[in-house]
Amino acid sequence: MPGNDAEVGGMAEPVLEAARESGLIGVDQPLLVMLSGGADSVCLLDVAVRLGARTAALHVNYGLRDDAEGDEEHCRALCRSLGVPLTVEAAWLPEQGNLQALSRDARYGLAERTGAGDYAAAHTASDQAETVLYRLAVSPGRRALLGIEPRRGRLVRPLLAVTRDETRAYCRERGLSWRDDASNEDPRFARARVRLDLLPALRSLNPAAERTITETALLLRDESELLEGVVASALEALGGGPRVELAALRELPPALSRLILRELAERAKGGPHPLSRADVARILAAADAGSRSLDLGGDLRAIVEYGTLRFRRGGDRPPLESVPLSVPGRARFGGWEVEAIAGSGEALVSAQALGGALTVRAWRAGDRIRPVGLGGTKTLQDLFTDRKVPRALRASLPVVEARDGIVWVAGVALDERFAAAPDDVRPVGLSARQVLPI
């Protein structure tokens, strides 16, 4: 049965026009509407048909409510009346966890696998306002104010400029009935408390509160794209990551250094990761001498070594297995590719001194090398410290070893016993390049 909201007259055409202006419903383009049976999704389905999309619908029955079968039958009847093909899917949800988030993920997953083209959710300006207010209360930072995206991949939201009252008015004018979900009014859910308590209080200050919040989110989303460009340019000037010099970061305006740190953190994490002002202050205050690891929560750490910063996800990596390196030839060692070819490379060695095939391995406690020009031997551990090789990088650096000892440590030192003489006409060149982040 339709809800009992106050009548808002003459809204059908403005709602249709708002959806058209969104640019998210294409004439004769396939569009799958996620249809719950509520007023918002009923409105969206009718709008998509009227705007000429090749419309289909998806209804997901979670079986959570006593009237779930009634919702399904209502959707079937509506689609029959509009001539829209309907797919109905059953979805099982676990008893524990955030049911709203779990159900959303389930229907989006089904939509991704059902049909072609875009799929549409019936989120409105009212949902946008609730989202912004909820995120602002629980998650500090500018991103909380960006709200719901009009498009994310194949998912589109054509009704973000329309309020919930307006979708109901549209349905009344078009003679379309809808089903009300009682859980939307259940104060056990945080979103419902925002809807029932916070938004009415804001409307008492300004009847257009939802539109004001929605417009703010749109403006900030546009400005966010500009900021992302500024951050990308600044990070490129610092070398592009994943490692940056702390001293260079400290010279930037605080807001820019904070955004760069967040970008690097999220690259390492592979997803969103908020950095508080306290986190940023701890990172920037880290000493340039020595090494330090800062726990940022969420399985992420900031590693500061000799003034160089990088982020790392997870704990320490297991030791890398040794691999053979033929001469000539290539070998993959962890995130590195090591090459031995005739005549050119980062380090030129004597083929005769090598005596055949090589091994690439990680350094071990007690390893020693006789670096060219040093006039004696040195442990790799002392050499790493002297040459300020970051501690976390040491375990992954390729150590090239021959039968008679260590030949070369990539980017660090060449053993003088294996170095090619100036008149050697057939030296072997050793090179290493990083092919995966470390």
C-alpha positions as CSV (number, residue, x, y, z in Angstrom):
1,M,0.0,0.0,0.0
2,P,1.2,3.5,-0.7
3,G,2.6,5.5,2.3
4,N,0.7,8.4,3.9
5,D,3.2,11.2,3.2
6,A,1.8,14.7,2.7
7,E,0.9,15.3,-0.9
8,V,3.4,17.2,-3.1
9,G,1.6,18.2,-6.2
10,G,2.9,18.4,-9.8
11,M,6.1,16.5,-9.2
12,A,6.0,13.8,-11.9
13,E,7.5,15.9,-14.7
14,P,10.2,17.7,-12.5
15,V,11.3,14.2,-11.2
16,L,11.5,12.9,-14.8
17,E,13.5,16.0,-15.9
18,A,15.9,15.7,-13.0
19,A,16.6,12.0,-13.9
20,R,17.1,13.0,-17.6
21,E,19.5,15.8,-16.6
22,S,21.6,13.3,-14.5
23,G,22.8,11.9,-17.8
24,L,22.7,8.4,-16.3
25,I,19.8,7.0,-18.2
26,G,20.5,6.6,-21.9
27,V,17.8,6.2,-24.6
28,D,17.8,2.6,-25.9
29,Q,20.6,1.7,-23.6
30,P,20.3,-1.3,-21.3
31,L,19.6,-0.4,-17.7
32,L,18.9,-2.9,-14.8
33,V,16.9,-1.3,-12.1
34,M,17.3,-2.7,-8.6
35,L,13.7,-2.9,-7.5
36,S,12.8,-3.4,-3.8
37,G,9.2,-2.4,-4.2
38,G,9.6,0.8,-2.2
39,A,8.5,4.2,-3.6
40,D,12.0,5.3,-4.6
41,S,12.7,2.2,-6.7
42,V,9.2,2.1,-8.1
43,C,9.7,5.7,-9.2
44,L,13.0,4.9,-10.8
45,L,11.7,2.0,-12.7
46,D,8.8,4.1,-14.2
47,V,11.2,6.9,-15.0
48,A,13.7,4.6,-16.8
49,V,10.8,3.2,-18.9
50,R,9.6,6.7,-19.8
51,L,13.1,7.9,-20.7
52,G,13.4,5.1,-23.2
53,A,16.0,2.9,-21.6
54,R,16.0,-0.8,-22.4
55,T,14.9,-1.4,-18.9
56,A,15.0,-4.7,-16.9
57,A,14.5,-5.1,-13.1
58,L,16.2,-7.2,-10.4
59,H,14.4,-8.0,-7.1
60,V,16.3,-9.7,-4.3
61,N,14.3,-11.6,-1.7
62,Y,16.3,-11.9,1.5
63,G,13.5,-13.7,3.3
64,L,14.2,-11.5,6.4
65,R,10.7,-10.0,6.7
66,D,7.3,-11.6,7.2
67,D,6.0,-9.7,4.2
68,A,9.0,-10.5,1.9
69,E,6.8,-12.7,-0.3
70,G,4.3,-9.8,-0.6
71,D,7.2,-7.5,-1.7
72,E,8.2,-10.0,-4.4
73,E,4.7,-10.4,-5.7
74,H,4.2,-6.6,-5.8
75,C,7.4,-6.3,-7.9
76,R,6.2,-9.0,-10.3
77,A,2.8,-7.3,-10.8
78,L,4.4,-3.9,-11.3
79,C,6.9,-5.2,-13.9
80,R,4.0,-7.0,-15.8
81,S,2.1,-3.8,-15.9
82,L,5.1,-1.8,-17.2
83,G,6.2,-4.5,-19.6
84,V,9.6,-4.8,-17.9
85,P,11.4,-8.2,-17.6
86,L,12.1,-9.1,-14.0
87,T,14.7,-11.3,-12.4
88,V,14.0,-12.5,-8.9
89,E,16.9,-13.8,-6.8
90,A,16.9,-15.3,-3.3
91,A,19.8,-14.3,-1.1
92,W,20.9,-15.8,2.2
93,L,22.4,-13.5,4.8
94,P,24.2,-14.6,8.0
95,E,22.6,-13.9,11.3
96,Q,25.5,-11.9,12.5
97,G,26.9,-8.6,11.1
98,N,25.6,-5.4,9.6
99,L,22.4,-6.6,7.8
100,Q,22.0,-3.4,5.8
101,A,25.6,-3.6,4.5
102,L,25.4,-7.3,3.9
103,S,22.1,-7.0,1.9
104,R,23.5,-4.1,-0.1
105,D,26.7,-6.1,-1.0
106,A,24.5,-9.1,-1.9
107,R,22.3,-7.2,-4.3
108,Y,25.2,-5.3,-5.9
109,G,27.0,-8.6,-6.4
110,L,23.9,-10.1,-8.1
111,A,23.5,-7.0,-10.3
112,E,27.1,-7.2,-11.4
113,R,26.4,-10.8,-12.7
114,T,22.9,-10.1,-14.1
115,G,22.4,-8.5,-17.5
116,A,24.6,-6.0,-19.4
117,G,25.2,-2.3,-19.2
118,D,24.6,-0.2,-16.1
119,Y,22.5,-1.1,-13.1
120,A,20.7,1.6,-11.1
121,A,20.0,2.2,-7.5
122,A,17.2,4.5,-6.4
123,H,19.2,6.6,-3.9
124,T,17.7,10.1,-3.5
125,A,18.8,13.4,-2.2
126,S,17.3,12.3,1.2
127,D,19.7,9.3,1.2
128,Q,22.5,11.6,0.2
129,A,21.8,13.9,3.1
130,E,21.6,11.0,5.6
131,T,24.9,9.5,4.3
132,V,26.7,12.8,4.6
133,L,25.4,13.4,8.1
134,Y,26.2,9.8,9.3
135,R,29.7,9.8,7.9
136,L,30.4,13.2,9.3
137,A,29.5,11.9,12.7
138,V,31.6,8.8,12.6
139,S,34.5,9.6,10.2
140,P,36.5,12.8,10.3
141,G,37.8,14.3,7.1
142,R,36.7,15.9,3.8
143,R,35.7,12.6,2.3
144,A,32.8,12.3,4.7
145,L,31.2,15.2,3.0
146,L,31.5,13.8,-0.5
147,G,28.5,11.6,0.0
148,I,27.2,9.0,-2.5
149,E,28.8,9.0,-6.0
150,P,26.3,9.4,-9.0
151,R,28.3,6.7,-10.8
152,R,30.7,4.0,-9.5
153,G,31.7,1.7,-12.3
154,R,28.4,0.2,-13.7
155,L,26.4,1.4,-10.7
156,V,24.4,4.6,-11.4
157,R,22.1,6.7,-9.2
158,P,19.8,8.9,-11.4
159,L,17.6,10.2,-8.6
160,L,20.2,11.9,-6.4
161,A,18.7,15.3,-7.2
162,V,15.2,14.2,-6.0
163,T,14.0,13.9,-2.4
164,R,12.1,11.0,-0.9
165,D,8.9,13.0,-0.6
166,E,9.2,13.8,-4.3
167,T,9.5,10.1,-5.3
168,R,6.3,9.4,-3.4
169,A,4.5,12.4,-5.0
170,Y,5.6,11.0,-8.4
171,C,4.2,7.6,-7.6
172,R,0.9,9.1,-6.6
173,E,0.6,11.2,-9.7
174,R,1.4,8.2,-11.9
175,G,-1.0,5.9,-10.0
176,L,1.8,3.6,-8.8
177,S,1.6,1.8,-5.5
178,W,4.6,0.8,-3.4
179,R,5.6,-1.2,-0.3
180,D,7.0,0.3,2.9
181,D,9.8,-1.4,4.7
182,A,9.3,-1.1,8.4
183,S,13.0,-1.5,9.1
184,N,13.5,2.0,7.6
185,E,11.8,3.3,10.7
186,D,13.6,1.0,13.2
187,P,15.7,3.1,15.6
188,R,18.0,0.2,16.1
189,F,19.6,1.2,12.8
190,A,21.9,4.2,12.9
191,R,20.6,5.4,9.4
192,A,17.0,5.3,10.7
193,R,18.0,7.5,13.7
194,V,19.5,10.1,11.3
195,R,16.3,9.9,9.2
196,L,13.8,10.1,12.1
197,D,15.6,12.5,14.5
198,L,18.4,14.5,12.8
199,L,16.9,15.4,9.4
200,P,13.6,16.6,10.8
201,A,15.6,18.9,13.2
202,L,17.6,20.3,10.3
203,R,14.4,20.8,8.2
204,S,13.0,22.9,11.1
205,L,16.0,25.2,10.5
206,N,15.7,25.1,6.7
207,P,13.0,23.2,4.8
208,A,15.5,22.7,1.9
209,A,18.1,21.1,4.2
210,E,18.4,17.9,2.1
211,R,19.0,19.9,-1.1
212,T,21.6,22.1,0.7
213,I,23.5,19.1,1.9
214,T,23.3,17.4,-1.5
215,E,24.5,20.5,-3.3
216,T,27.4,20.8,-0.8
217,A,28.4,17.2,-1.5
218,L,28.3,17.8,-5.3
219,L,30.5,20.9,-5.0
220,L,33.0,19.2,-2.8
221,R,33.1,16.2,-5.1
222,D,34.1,18.6,-8.0
223,E,36.7,20.3,-5.8
224,S,38.0,16.9,-4.8
225,E,38.9,16.1,-8.4
226,L,40.9,19.3,-8.5
227,L,42.7,18.4,-5.3
228,E,43.5,14.9,-6.5
229,G,45.3,16.5,-9.5
230,V,47.3,18.8,-7.2
231,V,48.3,15.8,-5.0
232,A,49.3,13.8,-8.1
233,S,51.5,16.6,-9.4
234,A,53.1,17.2,-6.0
235,L,53.8,13.5,-5.5
236,E,55.3,13.2,-9.0
237,A,57.7,16.1,-8.1
238,L,58.8,14.0,-5.0
239,G,59.6,11.0,-7.2
240,G,56.2,9.4,-7.5
241,G,56.5,7.1,-4.5
242,P,56.3,4.5,-3.1
243,R,59.2,6.1,-1.1
244,V,59.6,9.8,-0.4
245,E,62.0,11.9,1.5
246,L,60.6,13.2,4.8
247,A,62.6,16.4,4.6
248,A,60.8,17.2,1.3
249,L,57.4,16.5,2.8
250,R,58.1,18.8,5.7
251,E,58.6,21.7,3.3
252,L,55.1,21.4,1.8
253,P,52.0,23.1,3.2
254,P,50.6,20.8,6.0
255,A,47.4,20.0,4.1
256,L,49.3,19.0,1.0
257,S,51.8,16.8,2.9
258,R,48.8,15.1,4.7
259,L,47.0,14.4,1.4
260,I,50.2,13.0,-0.1
261,L,50.7,10.7,2.9
262,R,47.2,9.5,2.7
263,E,47.6,8.7,-1.0
264,L,50.8,6.7,-0.4
265,A,49.2,4.9,2.6
266,E,46.1,3.9,0.5
267,R,48.3,2.7,-2.4
268,A,50.1,0.4,0.0
269,K,46.9,-0.7,1.7
270,G,45.0,-1.2,-1.6
271,G,42.0,0.7,-0.3
272,P,40.8,3.6,1.8
273,H,42.8,4.3,5.0
274,P,42.1,7.4,7.1
275,L,45.2,9.2,8.5
276,S,44.5,11.3,11.5
277,R,46.3,14.6,12.2
278,A,48.1,12.7,15.0
279,D,49.2,10.0,12.6
280,V,50.6,12.6,10.2
281,A,52.4,14.4,13.0
282,R,54.0,11.2,14.2
283,I,55.3,10.4,10.7
284,L,56.7,13.9,10.0
285,A,58.3,14.0,13.4
286,A,60.2,10.8,12.9
287,A,64.0,11.2,13.1
288,D,66.0,11.3,9.9
289,A,68.7,9.1,11.5
290,G,68.1,5.4,12.1
291,S,65.0,3.4,11.5
292,R,61.5,3.4,12.9
293,S,58.2,1.6,12.3
294,L,54.9,3.2,13.2
295,D,51.7,1.2,13.6
296,L,48.8,3.0,11.8
297,G,46.2,0.4,12.6
298,G,44.3,-1.5,9.9
299,D,47.3,-3.8,9.1
300,L,49.3,-0.8,7.9
301,R,52.7,0.6,9.0
302,A,54.8,3.6,8.2
303,I,58.5,2.7,7.8
304,V,61.0,5.5,8.2
305,E,64.6,4.7,7.5
306,Y,67.4,7.2,7.2
307,G,64.9,10.0,6.4
308,T,63.0,8.0,3.7
309,L,59.4,7.1,4.3
310,R,57.3,4.2,2.8
311,F,54.2,2.4,3.9
312,R,53.9,-1.4,4.3
313,R,50.9,-3.6,4.7
314,G,51.1,-6.6,7.0
315,G,53.9,-8.0,9.0
316,D,57.4,-9.1,8.1
317,R,57.7,-11.2,4.9
318,P,59.1,-14.7,5.0
319,P,62.7,-15.2,3.7
320,L,63.0,-15.5,0.0
321,E,64.2,-18.7,-1.6
322,S,67.5,-18.8,-3.4
323,V,67.3,-19.1,-7.2
324,P,69.9,-20.1,-9.9
325,L,71.2,-17.5,-12.4
326,S,72.8,-18.8,-15.5
327,V,75.4,-16.8,-17.5
328,P,74.1,-15.4,-19.7
329,G,70.5,-15.5,-18.3
330,R,67.8,-13.9,-16.1
331,A,66.3,-14.9,-12.7
332,R,63.3,-13.7,-10.8
333,F,64.1,-13.1,-7.1
334,G,61.2,-11.8,-5.1
335,G,60.2,-8.4,-6.5
336,W,63.4,-8.2,-8.6
337,E,64.6,-9.4,-11.9
338,V,68.4,-10.1,-12.0
339,E,70.2,-10.4,-15.3
340,A,73.7,-11.6,-16.4
341,I,74.6,-10.7,-19.9
342,A,77.8,-10.1,-21.9
343,G,79.4,-6.7,-22.0
344,S,77.1,-4.3,-20.1
345,G,75.3,-3.9,-16.8
346,E,75.4,-2.1,-13.4
347,A,78.4,-4.2,-12.4
348,L,81.0,-5.6,-14.7
349,V,82.6,-8.8,-13.5
350,S,85.2,-11.3,-14.9
351,A,83.6,-14.3,-16.5
352,Q,86.7,-16.4,-15.6
353,A,86.5,-15.4,-12.0
354,L,82.8,-16.4,-11.8
355,G,83.6,-19.9,-12.9
356,G,80.1,-20.8,-14.1
357,A,76.5,-20.5,-12.9
358,L,75.5,-18.1,-10.1
359,T,73.0,-18.1,-7.2
360,V,70.8,-15.2,-6.2
361,R,69.8,-15.2,-2.6
362,A,69.0,-13.0,0.4
363,W,71.7,-11.8,2.7
364,R,72.5,-13.8,5.8
365,A,74.0,-12.8,9.2
366,G,77.8,-13.1,8.9
367,D,77.9,-12.4,5.2
368,R,81.1,-10.6,4.2
369,I,82.3,-8.9,1.0
370,R,85.4,-7.1,-0.1
371,P,84.0,-3.9,-1.7
372,V,85.9,-2.4,-4.6
373,G,88.1,0.4,-3.3
374,L,87.7,-0.4,0.4
375,G,91.0,-2.4,0.8
376,G,89.5,-5.0,3.1
377,T,86.4,-7.0,4.0
378,K,83.3,-5.8,5.6
379,T,80.1,-7.5,6.9
380,L,77.0,-6.8,4.8
381,Q,75.3,-5.7,7.9
382,D,77.9,-3.0,8.5
383,L,77.9,-2.1,4.8
384,F,74.2,-1.6,4.8
385,T,74.4,0.7,7.8
386,D,77.3,2.7,6.3
387,R,75.4,3.2,3.0
388,K,72.1,3.8,4.7
389,V,70.2,0.9,3.1
390,P,66.7,0.9,4.7
391,R,66.5,-2.0,7.1
392,A,63.2,-3.4,5.6
393,L,64.8,-3.4,2.2
394,R,67.8,-5.4,3.1
395,A,66.1,-8.8,3.3
396,S,64.8,-8.4,-0.2
397,L,67.9,-7.2,-2.0
398,P,69.4,-9.7,-4.4
399,V,72.8,-11.0,-3.3
400,V,74.6,-12.7,-6.3
401,E,76.9,-15.4,-5.2
402,A,79.5,-17.6,-7.0
403,R,81.2,-20.7,-5.9
404,D,84.0,-18.7,-4.2
405,G,81.9,-16.1,-2.5
406,I,79.6,-13.1,-2.8
407,V,80.0,-11.3,-6.2
408,W,77.6,-8.4,-6.0
409,V,74.9,-7.0,-3.8
410,A,72.5,-5.2,-6.1
411,G,72.8,-1.4,-5.8
412,V,75.3,-1.7,-2.9
413,A,78.7,-3.2,-3.6
414,L,80.8,-5.3,-6.0
415,D,83.4,-7.6,-4.6
416,E,86.8,-6.6,-6.0
417,R,87.9,-10.3,-6.4
418,F,85.3,-10.6,-9.2
419,A,85.6,-7.2,-10.8
420,A,86.5,-7.1,-14.5
421,A,89.8,-5.6,-15.4
422,P,89.8,-2.5,-17.6
423,D,91.3,-4.5,-20.5
424,D,88.8,-7.4,-20.1
425,V,87.3,-7.7,-23.6
426,R,84.5,-10.1,-22.5
427,P,83.2,-9.0,-19.1
428,V,79.8,-10.2,-17.8
429,G,77.3,-7.4,-16.8
430,L,75.1,-7.9,-13.7
431,S,72.0,-5.8,-13.4
432,A,68.9,-5.9,-11.2
433,R,65.6,-4.1,-11.6
434,Q,62.6,-3.9,-9.3
435,V,59.5,-5.3,-11.0
436,L,57.2,-5.4,-7.9
437,P,56.9,-3.0,-5.0
438,I,58.8,-4.0,-1.9
